[in-house]
Amino acid sequence: MSDSLLRITRAFAPRPVVFRTIDFRANEFRGLDGGEEFEPVEANPMIGYRGCYRYIREPDLFALELELLARVREETPNLHLMIPFVRTSGELEACLDAGDASPLGRQRGLHRWVMAEVPSVVYRIPEYAATGIDGGSVGSNDLTQLMLGVDRDSRVCRALRRVRRRGTRRDRLTAVDATALGPSTLLPPSTESYGRWRHRNGEAS
């Protein structure tokens, strides 16, 4: 995995590369060889055992990724960290503390990002900014389904995709690249303030 990351960080250096740590979801990893021995069966894995919460429950798993990123940054310090599927600021702080205590945290110039996939993160931007993060990315797939109650993986609810599109169109909106809904999809006004915050931190893409 380090070789794969180095291919990207070397190609983009000195421009920053933000790596989102692996968002382990039980339904995906149960399908791997031997996965059923370790992964729980969940009725709704999209809002289940995943993301930041899983890193807190399984710190050894998170530590492996942090060690890997530290090795890559020794050669290409343009690599930075993003934490996925954060539900609460307490979860994020626990993951940031783990990062600080790892070899990665002792490296200079590391930027730490949060993935905004849960509505509470978007609406509480100042609270999350106060944790010391450097930037963030709007995760449109999860954010859209959690705001509108439509499971993106449900074949039964496939007809509701058009409802998802209509549900995100309002007056005075801002455009965001949203892969779940198509390019230049319009999202709620709070996204505009999120974008301004990213720009102030010098990390807007």
C-alpha positions in Angstrom: 0.0 0.0 0.0 2.9 2.4 0.7 4.2 1.9 -2.8 0.8 2.7 -4.2 0.6 5.9 -2.1 4.1 6.9 -3.1 3.2 6.7 -6.8 0.6 9.4 -6.2 2.4 11.6 -3.7 5.6 11.7 -5.9 3.6 12.5 -9.0 1.8 15.5 -7.3 4.6 16.8 -5.1 4.9 19.5 -3.9 1.2 19.9 -4.2 -0.8 18.4 -1.2 -2.4 15.0 -1.3 -5.0 14.3 1.3 -5.5 10.6 2.2 -8.9 9.6 3.6 -8.2 6.7 5.9 -10.1 3.5 5.1 -13.8 3.7 6.1 -14.3 0.1 7.0 -17.9 -1.1 6.6 -19.0 -4.5 7.8 -21.1 -5.4 4.8 -18.1 -4.8 2.4 -15.5 -6.6 4.5 -17.6 -9.6 5.3 -17.5 -10.4 1.6 -13.7 -10.8 1.7 -12.1 -14.2 2.3 -12.4 -14.8 6.1 -14.3 -11.6 6.6 -17.3 -13.4 8.2 -15.1 -14.4 11.1 -14.4 -10.8 12.1 -17.2 -8.6 10.7 -20.6 -8.2 12.4 -23.9 -8.7 10.6 -25.7 -5.3 10.5 -29.2 -4.5 9.4 -28.1 -1.1 8.2 -24.3 -1.0 7.8 -24.3 2.5 6.2 -25.1 3.9 9.7 -23.4 1.2 11.6 -20.0 0.1 12.7 -17.7 2.3 10.6 -15.6 5.4 10.3 -14.3 7.4 13.2 -16.2 5.3 15.8 -14.6 2.1 14.6 -11.1 3.6 14.9 -11.9 4.3 18.6 -13.1 0.8 19.2 -10.2 -0.8 17.3 -7.2 1.5 17.9 -4.7 -1.1 16.6 -6.4 -0.9 13.2 -6.0 2.9 13.1 -2.4 2.7 14.3 -1.5 0.5 11.3 -2.7 3.2 8.9 -1.0 6.0 10.8 2.3 4.1 10.7 1.9 3.6 7.0 1.2 7.3 6.4 4.2 8.2 8.5 6.5 6.0 6.4 5.2 7.6 3.2 5.6 11.1 4.5 9.2 10.5 5.3 9.9 10.6 1.6 6.9 12.8 0.4 5.8 15.2 3.2 3.0 16.5 0.9 0.8 13.7 2.2 -1.9 14.7 4.7 -4.6 12.9 6.8 -8.4 12.9 6.5 -10.7 11.2 9.1 -13.9 9.6 7.6 -17.5 9.4 8.8 -17.3 11.5 12.0 -20.4 11.6 14.1 -19.3 13.7 17.1 -16.5 16.1 18.0 -15.5 13.8 20.8 -14.9 11.0 18.3 -12.8 13.3 16.2 -10.8 14.5 19.1 -10.0 10.9 20.1 -8.8 10.1 16.6 -6.7 13.3 16.5 -5.2 12.4 19.8 -4.3 9.0 18.5 -2.7 10.6 15.5 -0.7 13.0 17.6 0.6 10.1 19.7 1.7 8.1 16.6 4.9 8.5 14.5 2.7 10.5 12.0 1.9 13.1 14.7 5.5 13.8 15.3 6.1 14.9 11.8 6.1 18.6 10.9 3.7 20.2 8.5 0.9 17.5 8.8 -2.5 18.8 7.9 -5.6 17.0 9.4 -8.9 17.1 7.7 -12.4 15.9 8.6 -14.9 14.3 6.2 -18.3 16.0 6.5 -20.7 13.1 5.8 -23.0 13.5 8.8 -25.4 16.5 8.9 -24.4 17.5 12.4 -20.8 18.1 11.2 -22.0 20.5 8.6 -24.2 22.5 11.0 -21.6 22.6 13.7 -18.6 23.7 11.7 -17.2 26.2 14.3 -17.2 23.4 16.9 -15.2 21.1 14.7 -12.9 23.8 13.5 -12.0 24.4 17.2 -10.6 20.9 17.4 -7.6 22.1 15.4 -8.4 20.6 12.0 -7.0 22.2 8.9 -9.7 21.5 6.4 -12.6 19.4 5.4 -14.4 17.7 2.5 -18.1 17.3 2.0 -19.0 13.6 1.5 -22.0 14.0 -0.7 -23.0 10.4 -0.9 -23.5 9.8 2.9 -24.6 13.4 3.6 -27.4 13.3 1.0 -28.8 9.9 2.2 -28.7 10.9 5.9 -30.4 14.3 5.2 -33.1 12.9 3.0 -33.5 9.3 4.3 -32.7 7.5 1.1 -30.3 4.5 1.2 -28.0 4.9 -1.7 -27.4 1.1 -1.8 -31.0 0.1 -1.8 -32.3 -1.4 -5.1 -35.8 -1.3 -3.8 -35.6 2.5 -3.3 -33.9 3.1 -6.6 -37.0 5.1 -7.9 -36.4 7.6 -5.1 -33.2 8.9 -6.6 -35.2 11.5 -8.5 -36.6 12.6 -5.2 -33.1 13.0 -3.9 -32.3 15.3 -6.7 -35.4 17.4 -6.2 -34.9 17.5 -2.4 -31.5 19.2 -2.7 -32.7 22.0 -5.0 -33.7 25.2 -3.3 -33.2 29.0 -3.7 -29.9 30.7 -2.7 -27.9 27.5 -2.9 -24.3 26.8 -3.6 -22.8 24.3 -6.1 -20.8 21.4 -4.9 -19.2 18.5 -6.8 -21.5 15.7 -5.6 -20.9 12.2 -7.1 -24.1 10.9 -5.6 -26.3 13.3 -7.4 -24.3 14.3 -10.5 -21.9 17.2 -11.2 -22.6 20.7 -9.9 -25.5 19.5 -7.7 -27.0 22.1 -5.4 -26.9 21.5 -1.7 -28.3 23.5 1.3 -27.0 26.9 2.2 -24.9 25.6 5.1 -22.6 24.1 2.6 -21.7 27.7 1.5 -20.3 28.5 4.9 -18.4 25.2 4.9 -16.8 26.2 1.7 -15.8 29.6 3.0 -14.3 28.0 6.0 -12.2 25.7 3.8 -11.1 28.6 1.7 -10.0 30.6 4.8 -7.8 27.6 5.8 -6.2 27.6 2.4 -7.3 24.1 1.5 -10.1 24.8 -0.9 -9.7 22.7 -4.1 
